[in-house]
Amino acid sequence: MLSQMWVLQGGVIWLLQTIATFLGMSHSLKRLAYAQTLEEQQAVWNSNWFVHFCKQGNAWLVDIFVRILAVIFLNRFVLW
């Protein structure tokens, strides 16, 4: 019940904003939100360091990074 109230009160949005700020992506997300066209959104998305790293980085390094993020955000304590 408490977790449902947290979600309804904007807890998920707050959490995503906090993660974006921690990763240094808040400016990119604002530009993405205020882009006028789909092409502008795609340009902002593709210029993001995180997206660029996932697309262009070494496969083993990206794999390790994704596994670390999965352990942090998809563990049983977070998803209960």
Order of alpha helices (4+ residues) and beta strands (2+ residues): alpha-alpha-alpha-alpha-alpha-alpha
